[in-house]
Amino acid sequence: MSTAWAGGTDAIVERMDKMTELFVAEARKTIYNGVSATHCEECGEPIPEARRKAIPCQYCLSCQTKLEKQR
Ligand SMILES: [Zn+2]
């Protein structure tokens, strides 16, 4: 049984939360500039350049499709 995570899990989760916050803030900034996000806001996957150039978008194709089906 590994003890590598003992006591460290909270710190790691906290750090990941901060990274997500920064990532989201950066993504929002990009959208406000009228440019497509480089990464999907939903899953964080990189959005292909061709798609970003075609239309301003915040989501990758699969998430976009999923979100549109929910409407
Ligand atoms: Zn996605």
N, CA, C, O and the ligand as a Tripos MOL2 file, in Angstrom:
@<TRIPOS>MOLECULE
protein
  285   283    72     0     0
PROTEIN
NO_CHARGES

@<TRIPOS>ATOM
      1 N           0.8490   -1.2130    0.0000 N.3       1 MET1
      2 CA          0.0000    0.0000    0.0000 C.3       1 MET1
      3 C           0.8760    1.2510    0.0000 C.2       1 MET1
      4 O           1.7760    1.3890    0.8280 O.2       1 MET1
      5 N           0.6120    2.1260   -0.9030 N.am      2 SER2
      6 CA          1.4230    3.3340   -0.9980 C.3       2 SER2
      7 C           0.9320    4.4270   -0.0500 C.2       2 SER2
      8 O          -0.2700    4.6130    0.1380 O.2       2 SER2
      9 N           1.8760    5.1350    0.5350 N.am      3 THR3
     10 CA          1.5200    6.2610    1.4000 C.3       3 THR3
     11 C           1.8780    7.5950    0.7360 C.2       3 THR3
     12 O           1.8650    8.6470    1.3750 O.2       3 THR3
     13 N           2.1930    7.5240   -0.5490 N.am      4 ALA4
     14 CA          2.6440    8.7210   -1.2660 C.3       4 ALA4
     15 C           1.5890    9.8310   -1.2470 C.2       4 ALA4
     16 O           1.9240   11.0140   -1.2920 O.2       4 ALA4
     17 N           0.3170    9.4400   -1.1790 N.am      5 TRP5
     18 CA         -0.7560   10.4400   -1.2450 C.3       5 TRP5
     19 C          -1.1860   10.9220    0.1340 C.2       5 TRP5
     20 O          -1.9440   11.8830    0.2630 O.2       5 TRP5
     21 N          -0.6800   10.2250    1.1800 N.am      6 ALA6
     22 CA         -1.1250   10.5580    2.5370 C.3       6 ALA6
     23 C          -0.8920   12.0280    2.8500 C.2       6 ALA6
     24 O           0.2330   12.5190    2.7600 O.2       6 ALA6
     25 N          -1.9450   12.7180    3.2130 N.am      7 GLY7
     26 CA         -1.8320   14.1220    3.6130 C.3       7 GLY7
     27 C          -1.6330   15.0730    2.4580 C.2       7 GLY7
     28 O          -1.7050   16.2890    2.6380 O.2       7 GLY7
     29 N          -1.3850   14.5430    1.2790 N.am      8 GLY8
     30 CA         -1.0960   15.4240    0.1530 C.3       8 GLY8
     31 C          -2.2630   15.6470   -0.7740 C.2       8 GLY8
     32 O          -2.2120   16.5230   -1.6380 O.2       8 GLY8
     33 N          -3.3140   14.8710   -0.6120 N.am      9 THR9
     34 CA         -4.4290   14.9260   -1.5490 C.3       9 THR9
     35 C          -5.0960   16.2970   -1.5620 C.2       9 THR9
     36 O          -5.3800   16.8440   -2.6280 O.2       9 THR9
     37 N          -5.3460   16.8540   -0.3740 N.am     10 ASP10
     38 CA         -6.0080   18.1550   -0.2950 C.3      10 ASP10
     39 C          -5.2000   19.2350   -1.0050 C.2      10 ASP10
     40 O          -5.7490   20.0650   -1.7310 O.2      10 ASP10
     41 N          -3.8930   19.2110   -0.7840 N.am     11 ALA11
     42 CA         -3.0170   20.2000   -1.4070 C.3      11 ALA11
     43 C          -3.0620   20.0720   -2.9260 C.2      11 ALA11
     44 O          -3.0780   21.0690   -3.6490 O.2      11 ALA11
     45 N          -3.0820   18.8380   -3.3900 N.am     12 ILE12
     46 CA         -3.1080   18.6140   -4.8430 C.3      12 ILE12
     47 C          -4.4340   19.0910   -5.4290 C.2      12 ILE12
     48 O          -4.4610   19.7380   -6.4760 O.2      12 ILE12
     49 N          -5.5260   18.7680   -4.7520 N.am     13 VAL13
     50 CA         -6.8490   19.1990   -5.2200 C.3      13 VAL13
     51 C          -6.9220   20.7120   -5.2500 C.2      13 VAL13
     52 O          -7.4480   21.2990   -6.1960 O.2      13 VAL13
     53 N          -6.3910   21.3470   -4.2060 N.am     14 GLU14
     54 CA         -6.4100   22.8110   -4.1240 C.3      14 GLU14
     55 C          -5.6290   23.4280   -5.2840 C.2      14 GLU14
     56 O          -6.0570   24.4060   -5.8980 O.2      14 GLU14
     57 N          -4.4800   22.8330   -5.5620 N.am     15 ARG15
     58 CA         -3.6480   23.3420   -6.6460 C.3      15 ARG15
     59 C          -4.3680   23.1710   -7.9980 C.2      15 ARG15
     60 O          -4.3120   24.0490   -8.8600 O.2      15 ARG15
     61 N          -5.0290   22.0450   -8.1570 N.am     16 MET16
     62 CA         -5.7450   21.8060   -9.4160 C.3      16 MET16
     63 C          -6.9030   22.7860   -9.5750 C.2      16 MET16
     64 O          -7.1920   23.2410  -10.6820 O.2      16 MET16
     65 N          -7.5720   23.1140   -8.4510 N.am     17 ASP17
     66 CA         -8.6530   24.1020   -8.4840 C.3      17 ASP17
     67 C          -8.1240   25.4490   -8.9490 C.2      17 ASP17
     68 O          -8.7480   26.1280   -9.7640 O.2      17 ASP17
     69 N          -6.9710   25.8240   -8.4240 N.am     18 LYS18
     70 CA         -6.3600   27.1040   -8.8040 C.3      18 LYS18
     71 C          -6.0200   27.1110  -10.2830 C.2      18 LYS18
     72 O          -6.2330   28.1050  -10.9770 O.2      18 LYS18
     73 N          -5.4880   25.9880  -10.7600 N.am     19 MET19
     74 CA         -5.1180   25.8880  -12.1740 C.3      19 MET19
     75 C          -6.3570   25.9960  -13.0550 C.2      19 MET19
     76 O          -6.3350   26.6500  -14.0970 O.2      19 MET19
     77 N          -7.4400   25.3450  -12.6240 N.am     20 THR20
     78 CA         -8.6840   25.3930  -13.3840 C.3      20 THR20
     79 C          -9.2060   26.8190  -13.4320 C.2      20 THR20
     80 O          -9.6580   27.2950  -14.4740 O.2      20 THR20
     81 N          -9.1370   27.4980  -12.2840 N.am     21 GLU21
     82 CA         -9.5770   28.8910  -12.1960 C.3      21 GLU21
     83 C          -8.8130   29.7510  -13.2080 C.2      21 GLU21
     84 O          -9.4010   30.5180  -13.9710 O.2      21 GLU21
     85 N          -7.4930   29.5980  -13.1880 N.am     22 LEU22
     86 CA         -6.6490   30.3710  -14.0960 C.3      22 LEU22
     87 C          -6.9650   30.0380  -15.5430 C.2      22 LEU22
     88 O          -7.0190   30.9130  -16.4070 O.2      22 LEU22
     89 N          -7.1700   28.7590  -15.7840 N.am     23 PHE23
     90 CA         -7.4640   28.3070  -17.1400 C.3      23 PHE23
     91 C          -8.7780   28.9040  -17.6350 C.2      23 PHE23
     92 O          -8.8660   29.3750  -18.7690 O.2      23 PHE23
     93 N          -9.7890   28.8810  -16.7870 N.am     24 VAL24
     94 CA        -11.1020   29.4220  -17.1500 C.3      24 VAL24
     95 C         -11.0030   30.9250  -17.3690 C.2      24 VAL24
     96 O         -11.5740   31.4610  -18.3190 O.2      24 VAL24
     97 N         -10.2700   31.6060  -16.4790 N.am     25 ALA25
     98 CA        -10.1010   33.0550  -16.6190 C.3      25 ALA25
     99 C          -9.4390   33.3920  -17.9470 C.2      25 ALA25
    100 O          -9.8290   34.3360  -18.6350 O.2      25 ALA25
    101 N          -8.4360   32.6060  -18.2870 N.am     26 GLU26
    102 CA         -7.7040   32.8120  -19.5460 C.3      26 GLU26
    103 C          -8.6160   32.5620  -20.7410 C.2      26 GLU26
    104 O          -8.5880   33.3000  -21.7260 O.2      26 GLU26
    105 N          -9.4260   31.5080  -20.6380 N.am     27 ALA27
    106 CA        -10.3510   31.1720  -21.7220 C.3      27 ALA27
    107 C         -11.3820   32.2740  -21.9010 C.2      27 ALA27
    108 O         -11.7070   32.6430  -23.0300 O.2      27 ALA27
    109 N         -11.9050   32.8070  -20.7850 N.am     28 ARG28
    110 CA        -12.8970   33.8890  -20.8430 C.3      28 ARG28
    111 C         -12.3050   35.1050  -21.5350 C.2      28 ARG28
    112 O         -12.9450   35.7230  -22.3860 O.2      28 ARG28
    113 N         -11.0810   35.4420  -21.1610 N.am     29 LYS29
    114 CA        -10.3910   36.5920  -21.7400 C.3      29 LYS29
    115 C         -10.3370   36.4500  -23.2580 C.2      29 LYS29
    116 O         -10.5770   37.4010  -24.0020 O.2      29 LYS29
    117 N         -10.0150   35.2350  -23.6900 N.am     30 THR30
    118 CA         -9.9050   34.9590  -25.1180 C.3      30 THR30
    119 C         -11.2490   35.1900  -25.8020 C.2      30 THR30
    120 O         -11.3080   35.7880  -26.8770 O.2      30 THR30
    121 N         -12.3220   34.7190  -25.1820 N.am     31 ILE31
    122 CA        -13.6460   34.8650  -25.7750 C.3      31 ILE31
    123 C         -14.0450   36.3350  -25.8240 C.2      31 ILE31
    124 O         -14.6420   36.7820  -26.8030 O.2      31 ILE31
    125 N         -13.7190   37.0920  -24.7730 N.am     32 TYR32
    126 CA        -14.0670   38.5110  -24.7470 C.3      32 TYR32
    127 C         -13.3500   39.2810  -25.8500 C.2      32 TYR32
    128 O         -13.8360   40.3070  -26.3270 O.2      32 TYR32
    129 N         -12.1990   38.7750  -26.2440 N.am     33 ASN33
    130 CA        -11.4560   39.4140  -27.3280 C.3      33 ASN33
    131 C         -12.0580   39.0950  -28.6960 C.2      33 ASN33
    132 O         -11.5610   39.5740  -29.7150 O.2      33 ASN33
    133 N         -13.1040   38.3060  -28.7270 N.am     34 GLY34
    134 CA        -13.7590   37.9680  -29.9700 C.3      34 GLY34
    135 C         -13.0600   36.8590  -30.7350 C.2      34 GLY34
    136 O         -13.3270   36.6480  -31.9180 O.2      34 GLY34
    137 N         -12.1740   36.1610  -30.0670 N.am     35 VAL35
    138 CA        -11.4400   35.0640  -30.7010 C.3      35 VAL35
    139 C         -11.8930   33.7530  -30.0550 C.2      35 VAL35
    140 O         -12.2460   33.7180  -28.8770 O.2      35 VAL35
    141 N         -11.8760   32.7110  -30.8190 N.am     36 SER36
    142 CA        -12.2540   31.4090  -30.2880 C.3      36 SER36
    143 C         -11.3180   30.9810  -29.1720 C.2      36 SER36
    144 O         -10.1390   31.3320  -29.1530 O.2      36 SER36
    145 N         -11.8670   30.2220  -28.2540 N.am     37 ALA37
    146 CA        -11.0390   29.6290  -27.2090 C.3      37 ALA37
    147 C         -10.1380   28.5710  -27.8330 C.2      37 ALA37
    148 O         -10.5310   27.8820  -28.7740 O.2      37 ALA37
    149 N          -8.9320   28.4520  -27.3000 N.am     38 THR38
    150 CA         -8.0160   27.4480  -27.8340 C.3      38 THR38
    151 C          -8.3410   26.0700  -27.2780 C.2      38 THR38
    152 O          -7.9900   25.0480  -27.8670 O.2      38 THR38
    153 N          -9.0300   26.0580  -26.1120 N.am     39 HIS39
    154 CA         -9.3830   24.7880  -25.4910 C.3      39 HIS39
    155 C         -10.8590   24.7920  -25.1320 C.2      39 HIS39
    156 O         -11.4300   25.8280  -24.7910 O.2      39 HIS39
    157 N         -11.4620   23.6230  -25.2160 N.am     40 CYS40
    158 CA        -12.8770   23.4630  -24.9140 C.3      40 CYS40
    159 C         -13.1750   23.8550  -23.4710 C.2      40 CYS40
    160 O         -12.4870   23.4210  -22.5470 O.2      40 CYS40
    161 N         -14.2100   24.6840  -23.2840 N.am     41 GLU41
    162 CA        -14.5830   25.1040  -21.9380 C.3      41 GLU41
    163 C         -15.2120   23.9590  -21.1510 C.2      41 GLU41
    164 O         -15.2240   23.9730  -19.9200 O.2      41 GLU41
    165 N         -15.7230   22.9870  -21.8610 N.am     42 GLU42
    166 CA        -16.4250   21.8820  -21.2110 C.3      42 GLU42
    167 C         -15.4550   20.7880  -20.7700 C.2      42 GLU42
    168 O         -15.4500   20.3950  -19.6040 O.2      42 GLU42
    169 N         -14.6410   20.2990  -21.6920 N.am     43 CYS43
    170 CA        -13.7860   19.1580  -21.3730 C.3      43 CYS43
    171 C         -12.3100   19.5250  -21.3460 C.2      43 CYS43
    172 O         -11.4890   18.7290  -20.8910 O.2      43 CYS43
    173 N         -11.9560   20.7120  -21.8230 N.am     44 GLY44
    174 CA        -10.5710   21.1450  -21.7720 C.3      44 GLY44
    175 C          -9.7060   20.6180  -22.9070 C.2      44 GLY44
    176 O          -8.4960   20.8400  -22.9360 O.2      44 GLY44
    177 N         -10.3420   19.9170  -23.8430 N.am     45 GLU45
    178 CA         -9.5940   19.4040  -24.9870 C.3      45 GLU45
    179 C          -9.2430   20.5620  -25.9270 C.2      45 GLU45
    180 O         -10.0150   21.5130  -26.0530 O.2      45 GLU45
    181 N          -8.0890   20.4850  -26.5820 N.am     46 PRO46
    182 CA         -7.7420   21.5260  -27.5430 C.3      46 PRO46
    183 C          -8.7450   21.5400  -28.7000 C.2      46 PRO46
    184 O          -9.1590   20.4930  -29.1960 O.2      46 PRO46
    185 N          -9.1250   22.7540  -29.1180 N.am     47 ILE47
    186 CA        -10.0420   22.8780  -30.2520 C.3      47 ILE47
    187 C          -9.1990   23.0130  -31.5200 C.2      47 ILE47
    188 O          -8.3020   23.8540  -31.5740 O.2      47 ILE47
    189 N          -9.4760   22.1930  -32.5430 N.am     48 PRO48
    190 CA         -8.6860   22.2570  -33.7780 C.3      48 PRO48
    191 C          -8.6930   23.6670  -34.3780 C.2      48 PRO48
    192 O          -9.7180   24.3490  -34.3720 O.2      48 PRO48
    193 N          -7.5560   24.0850  -34.8870 N.am     49 GLU49
    194 CA         -7.3850   25.4360  -35.4120 C.3      49 GLU49
    195 C          -8.3780   25.7360  -36.5300 C.2      49 GLU49
    196 O          -8.9080   26.8420  -36.6270 O.2      49 GLU49
    197 N          -8.6210   24.7320  -37.3720 N.am     50 ALA50
    198 CA         -9.5400   24.9140  -38.4950 C.3      50 ALA50
    199 C         -10.9320   25.2900  -37.9970 C.2      50 ALA50
    200 O         -11.6080   26.1420  -38.5730 O.2      50 ALA50
    201 N         -11.3440   24.6320  -36.9090 N.am     51 ARG51
    202 CA        -12.6610   24.8990  -36.3230 C.3      51 ARG51
    203 C         -12.6920   26.2980  -35.7000 C.2      51 ARG51
    204 O         -13.6730   27.0270  -35.8530 O.2      51 ARG51
    205 N         -11.6240   26.6670  -35.0050 N.am     52 ARG52
    206 CA        -11.5630   27.9810  -34.3610 C.3      52 ARG52
    207 C         -11.5990   29.0960  -35.3940 C.2      52 ARG52
    208 O         -12.1900   30.1510  -35.1650 O.2      52 ARG52
    209 N         -10.9610   28.8500  -36.5320 N.am     53 LYS53
    210 CA        -10.9060   29.8770  -37.5720 C.3      53 LYS53
    211 C         -12.2410   29.9930  -38.2920 C.2      53 LYS53
    212 O         -12.6230   31.0780  -38.7320 O.2      53 LYS53
    213 N         -12.9460   28.8790  -38.4120 N.am     54 ALA54
    214 CA        -14.2110   28.8570  -39.1380 C.3      54 ALA54
    215 C         -15.2790   29.6590  -38.3990 C.2      54 ALA54
    216 O         -15.9790   30.4690  -39.0060 O.2      54 ALA54
    217 N         -15.4040   29.4370  -37.0980 N.am     55 ILE55
    218 CA        -16.3910   30.1510  -36.2810 C.3      55 ILE55
    219 C         -15.8340   30.3850  -34.8860 C.2      55 ILE55
    220 O         -15.0960   29.5500  -34.3640 O.2      55 ILE55
    221 N         -16.1870   31.5310  -34.2720 N.am     56 PRO56
    222 CA        -15.7770   31.7050  -32.8790 C.3      56 PRO56
    223 C         -16.4750   30.6580  -32.0240 C.2      56 PRO56
    224 O         -17.7040   30.5900  -32.0310 O.2      56 PRO56
    225 N         -15.7410   29.8570  -31.3030 N.am     57 CYS57
    226 CA        -16.3630   28.7830  -30.5370 C.3      57 CYS57
    227 C         -15.6620   28.6180  -29.1950 C.2      57 CYS57
    228 O         -14.4950   28.9730  -29.0300 O.2      57 CYS57
    229 N         -16.3960   28.0800  -28.2610 N.am     58 GLN58
    230 CA        -15.8820   27.8590  -26.9170 C.3      58 GLN58
    231 C         -15.7170   26.3860  -26.6160 C.2      58 GLN58
    232 O         -15.0830   26.0090  -25.6300 O.2      58 GLN58
    233 N         -16.2970   25.5450  -27.4780 N.am     59 TYR59
    234 CA        -16.3120   24.1160  -27.1870 C.3      59 TYR59
    235 C         -15.7430   23.3210  -28.3550 C.2      59 TYR59
    236 O         -15.7620   23.7700  -29.5010 O.2      59 TYR59
    237 N         -15.2350   22.1250  -28.0400 N.am     60 CYS60
    238 CA        -14.8210   21.2300  -29.0920 C.3      60 CYS60
    239 C         -16.0670   20.6850  -29.7930 C.2      60 CYS60
    240 O         -17.1910   20.8640  -29.3230 O.2      60 CYS60
    241 N         -15.8510   20.0460  -30.8800 N.am     61 LEU61
    242 CA        -16.9830   19.6020  -31.6980 C.3      61 LEU61
    243 C         -17.9000   18.6520  -30.9410 C.2      61 LEU61
    244 O         -19.1220   18.7720  -31.0340 O.2      61 LEU61
    245 N         -17.3300   17.7090  -30.1930 N.am     62 SER62
    246 CA        -18.1630   16.7150  -29.5030 C.3      62 SER62
    247 C         -18.9790   17.3650  -28.3860 C.2      62 SER62
    248 O         -20.1400   17.0060  -28.1880 O.2      62 SER62
    249 N         -18.3880   18.3210  -27.6470 N.am     63 CYS63
    250 CA        -19.1350   18.9980  -26.5830 C.3      63 CYS63
    251 C         -20.1940   19.9170  -27.1850 C.2      63 CYS63
    252 O         -21.3120   20.0040  -26.6760 O.2      63 CYS63
    253 N         -19.8410   20.5950  -28.2600 N.am     64 GLN64
    254 CA        -20.8040   21.4640  -28.9490 C.3      64 GLN64
    255 C         -22.0320   20.6680  -29.3620 C.2      64 GLN64
    256 O         -23.1680   21.0980  -29.1630 O.2      64 GLN64
    257 N         -21.7830   19.5060  -29.9360 N.am     65 THR65
    258 CA        -22.8630   18.6270  -30.3780 C.3      65 THR65
    259 C         -23.7270   18.1970  -29.1910 C.2      65 THR65
    260 O         -24.9560   18.2140  -29.2530 O.2      65 THR65
    261 N         -23.0480   17.8140  -28.1110 N.am     66 LYS66
    262 CA        -23.7410   17.3820  -26.9010 C.3      66 LYS66
    263 C         -24.6150   18.5120  -26.3440 C.2      66 LYS66
    264 O         -25.7750   18.2960  -25.9930 O.2      66 LYS66
    265 N         -24.0420   19.7140  -26.2680 N.am     67 LEU67
    266 CA        -24.7680   20.8590  -25.7070 C.3      67 LEU67
    267 C         -25.9590   21.2280  -26.5810 C.2      67 LEU67
    268 O         -27.0210   21.5850  -26.0730 O.2      67 LEU67
    269 N         -25.7810   21.1430  -27.8850 N.am     68 GLU68
    270 CA        -26.8750   21.4850  -28.7810 C.3      68 GLU68
    271 C         -28.0300   20.4900  -28.6650 C.2      68 GLU68
    272 O         -29.1970   20.8500  -28.8180 O.2      68 GLU68
    273 N         -27.6790   19.2370  -28.3900 N.am     69 LYS69
    274 CA        -28.7200   18.2140  -28.2210 C.3      69 LYS69
    275 C         -29.5150   18.4260  -26.9350 C.2      69 LYS69
    276 O         -30.6770   18.0330  -26.8340 O.2      69 LYS69
    277 N         -28.8570   19.0610  -25.9440 N.am     70 GLN70
    278 CA        -29.5330   19.3010  -24.6640 C.3      70 GLN70
    279 C         -30.5610   20.4200  -24.7570 C.2      70 GLN70
    280 O         -31.4840   20.4910  -23.9440 O.2      70 GLN70
    281 N         -30.4020   21.2930  -25.7460 N.am     71 ARG71
    282 CA        -31.3150   22.4430  -25.8640 C.3      71 ARG71
    283 C         -32.6880   22.0460  -26.3550 C.2      71 ARG71
    284 O         -33.5610   22.9000  -26.5040 O.2      71 ARG71
    285 ZN        -15.0950   19.4710  -25.2770 Zn       72 ZN72
@<TRIPOS>BOND
     1     1     2 1
     2     2     3 1
     3     3     4 2
     4     3     5 am
     5     5     6 1
     6     6     7 1
     7     7     8 2
     8     7     9 am
     9     9    10 1
    10    10    11 1
    11    11    12 2
    12    11    13 am
    13    13    14 1
    14    14    15 1
    15    15    16 2
    16    15    17 am
    17    17    18 1
    18    18    19 1
    19    19    20 2
    20    19    21 am
    21    21    22 1
    22    22    23 1
    23    23    24 2
    24    23    25 am
    25    25    26 1
    26    26    27 1
    27    27    28 2
    28    27    29 am
    29    29    30 1
    30    30    31 1
    31    31    32 2
    32    31    33 am
    33    33    34 1
    34    34    35 1
    35    35    36 2
    36    35    37 am
    37    37    38 1
    38    38    39 1
    39    39    40 2
    40    39    41 am
    41    41    42 1
    42    42    43 1
    43    43    44 2
    44    43    45 am
    45    45    46 1
    46    46    47 1
    47    47    48 2
    48    47    49 am
    49    49    50 1
    50    50    51 1
    51    51    52 2
    52    51    53 am
    53    53    54 1
    54    54    55 1
    55    55    56 2
    56    55    57 am
    57    57    58 1
    58    58    59 1
    59    59    60 2
    60    59    61 am
    61    61    62 1
    62    62    63 1
    63    63    64 2
    64    63    65 am
    65    65    66 1
    66    66    67 1
    67    67    68 2
    68    67    69 am
    69    69    70 1
    70    70    71 1
    71    71    72 2
    72    71    73 am
    73    73    74 1
    74    74    75 1
    75    75    76 2
    76    75    77 am
    77    77    78 1
    78    78    79 1
    79    79    80 2
    80    79    81 am
    81    81    82 1
    82    82    83 1
    83    83    84 2
    84    83    85 am
    85    85    86 1
    86    86    87 1
    87    87    88 2
    88    87    89 am
    89    89    90 1
    90    90    91 1
    91    91    92 2
    92    91    93 am
    93    93    94 1
    94    94    95 1
    95    95    96 2
    96    95    97 am
    97    97    98 1
    98    98    99 1
    99    99   100 2
   100    99   101 am
   101   101   102 1
   102   102   103 1
   103   103   104 2
   104   103   105 am
   105   105   106 1
   106   106   107 1
   107   107   108 2
   108   107   109 am
   109   109   110 1
   110   110   111 1
   111   111   112 2
   112   111   113 am
   113   113   114 1
   114   114   115 1
   115   115   116 2
   116   115   117 am
   117   117   118 1
   118   118   119 1
   119   119   120 2
   120   119   121 am
   121   121   122 1
   122   122   123 1
   123   123   124 2
   124   123   125 am
   125   125   126 1
   126   126   127 1
   127   127   128 2
   128   127   129 am
   129   129   130 1
   130   130   131 1
   131   131   132 2
   132   131   133 am
   133   133   134 1
   134   134   135 1
   135   135   136 2
   136   135   137 am
   137   137   138 1
   138   138   139 1
   139   139   140 2
   140   139   141 am
   141   141   142 1
   142   142   143 1
   143   143   144 2
   144   143   145 am
   145   145   146 1
   146   146   147 1
   147   147   148 2
   148   147   149 am
   149   149   150 1
   150   150   151 1
   151   151   152 2
   152   151   153 am
   153   153   154 1
   154   154   155 1
   155   155   156 2
   156   155   157 am
   157   157   158 1
   158   158   159 1
   159   159   160 2
   160   159   161 am
   161   161   162 1
   162   162   163 1
   163   163   164 2
   164   163   165 am
   165   165   166 1
   166   166   167 1
   167   167   168 2
   168   167   169 am
   169   169   170 1
   170   170   171 1
   171   171   172 2
   172   171   173 am
   173   173   174 1
   174   174   175 1
   175   175   176 2
   176   175   177 am
   177   177   178 1
   178   178   179 1
   179   179   180 2
   180   179   181 am
   181   181   182 1
   182   182   183 1
   183   183   184 2
   184   183   185 am
   185   185   186 1
   186   186   187 1
   187   187   188 2
   188   187   189 am
   189   189   190 1
   190   190   191 1
   191   191   192 2
   192   191   193 am
   193   193   194 1
   194   194   195 1
   195   195   196 2
   196   195   197 am
   197   197   198 1
   198   198   199 1
   199   199   200 2
   200   199   201 am
   201   201   202 1
   202   202   203 1
   203   203   204 2
   204   203   205 am
   205   205   206 1
   206   206   207 1
   207   207   208 2
   208   207   209 am
   209   209   210 1
   210   210   211 1
   211   211   212 2
   212   211   213 am
   213   213   214 1
   214   214   215 1
   215   215   216 2
   216   215   217 am
   217   217   218 1
   218   218   219 1
   219   219   220 2
   220   219   221 am
   221   221   222 1
   222   222   223 1
   223   223   224 2
   224   223   225 am
   225   225   226 1
   226   226   227 1
   227   227   228 2
   228   227   229 am
   229   229   230 1
   230   230   231 1
   231   231   232 2
   232   231   233 am
   233   233   234 1
   234   234   235 1
   235   235   236 2
   236   235   237 am
   237   237   238 1
   238   238   239 1
   239   239   240 2
   240   239   241 am
   241   241   242 1
   242   242   243 1
   243   243   244 2
   244   243   245 am
   245   245   246 1
   246   246   247 1
   247   247   248 2
   248   247   249 am
   249   249   250 1
   250   250   251 1
   251   251   252 2
   252   251   253 am
   253   253   254 1
   254   254   255 1
   255   255   256 2
   256   255   257 am
   257   257   258 1
   258   258   259 1
   259   259   260 2
   260   259   261 am
   261   261   262 1
   262   262   263 1
   263   263   264 2
   264   263   265 am
   265   265   266 1
   266   266   267 1
   267   267   268 2
   268   267   269 am
   269   269   270 1
   270   270   271 1
   271   271   272 2
   272   271   273 am
   273   273   274 1
   274   274   275 1
   275   275   276 2
   276   275   277 am
   277   277   278 1
   278   278   279 1
   279   279   280 2
   280   279   281 am
   281   281   282 1
   282   282   283 1
   283   283   284 2
@<TRIPOS>SUBSTRUCTURE
     1 MET1         2 RESIDUE 1 A MET
     2 SER2         6 RESIDUE 1 A SER
     3 THR3        10 RESIDUE 1 A THR
     4 ALA4        14 RESIDUE 1 A ALA
     5 TRP5        18 RESIDUE 1 A TRP
     6 ALA6        22 RESIDUE 1 A ALA
     7 GLY7        26 RESIDUE 1 A GLY
     8 GLY8        30 RESIDUE 1 A GLY
     9 THR9        34 RESIDUE 1 A THR
    10 ASP10       38 RESIDUE 1 A ASP
    11 ALA11       42 RESIDUE 1 A ALA
    12 ILE12       46 RESIDUE 1 A ILE
    13 VAL13       50 RESIDUE 1 A VAL
    14 GLU14       54 RESIDUE 1 A GLU
    15 ARG15       58 RESIDUE 1 A ARG
    16 MET16       62 RESIDUE 1 A MET
    17 ASP17       66 RESIDUE 1 A ASP
    18 LYS18       70 RESIDUE 1 A LYS
    19 MET19       74 RESIDUE 1 A MET
    20 THR20       78 RESIDUE 1 A THR
    21 GLU21       82 RESIDUE 1 A GLU
    22 LEU22       86 RESIDUE 1 A LEU
    23 PHE23       90 RESIDUE 1 A PHE
    24 VAL24       94 RESIDUE 1 A VAL
    25 ALA25       98 RESIDUE 1 A ALA
    26 GLU26      102 RESIDUE 1 A GLU
    27 ALA27      106 RESIDUE 1 A ALA
    28 ARG28      110 RESIDUE 1 A ARG
    29 LYS29      114 RESIDUE 1 A LYS
    30 THR30      118 RESIDUE 1 A THR
    31 ILE31      122 RESIDUE 1 A ILE
    32 TYR32      126 RESIDUE 1 A TYR
    33 ASN33      130 RESIDUE 1 A ASN
    34 GLY34      134 RESIDUE 1 A GLY
    35 VAL35      138 RESIDUE 1 A VAL
    36 SER36      142 RESIDUE 1 A SER
    37 ALA37      146 RESIDUE 1 A ALA
    38 THR38      150 RESIDUE 1 A THR
    39 HIS39      154 RESIDUE 1 A HIS
    40 CYS40      158 RESIDUE 1 A CYS
    41 GLU41      162 RESIDUE 1 A GLU
    42 GLU42      166 RESIDUE 1 A GLU
    43 CYS43      170 RESIDUE 1 A CYS
    44 GLY44      174 RESIDUE 1 A GLY
    45 GLU45      178 RESIDUE 1 A GLU
    46 PRO46      182 RESIDUE 1 A PRO
    47 ILE47      186 RESIDUE 1 A ILE
    48 PRO48      190 RESIDUE 1 A PRO
    49 GLU49      194 RESIDUE 1 A GLU
    50 ALA50      198 RESIDUE 1 A ALA
    51 ARG51      202 RESIDUE 1 A ARG
    52 ARG52      206 RESIDUE 1 A ARG
    53 LYS53      210 RESIDUE 1 A LYS
    54 ALA54      214 RESIDUE 1 A ALA
    55 ILE55      218 RESIDUE 1 A ILE
    56 PRO56      222 RESIDUE 1 A PRO
    57 CYS57      226 RESIDUE 1 A CYS
    58 GLN58      230 RESIDUE 1 A GLN
    59 TYR59      234 RESIDUE 1 A TYR
    60 CYS60      238 RESIDUE 1 A CYS
    61 LEU61      242 RESIDUE 1 A LEU
    62 SER62      246 RESIDUE 1 A SER
    63 CYS63      250 RESIDUE 1 A CYS
    64 GLN64      254 RESIDUE 1 A GLN
    65 THR65      258 RESIDUE 1 A THR
    66 LYS66      262 RESIDUE 1 A LYS
    67 LEU67      266 RESIDUE 1 A LEU
    68 GLU68      270 RESIDUE 1 A GLU
    69 LYS69      274 RESIDUE 1 A LYS
    70 GLN70      278 RESIDUE 1 A GLN
    71 ARG71      282 RESIDUE 1 A ARG
    72 ZN72       285 GROUP 0 **** ****
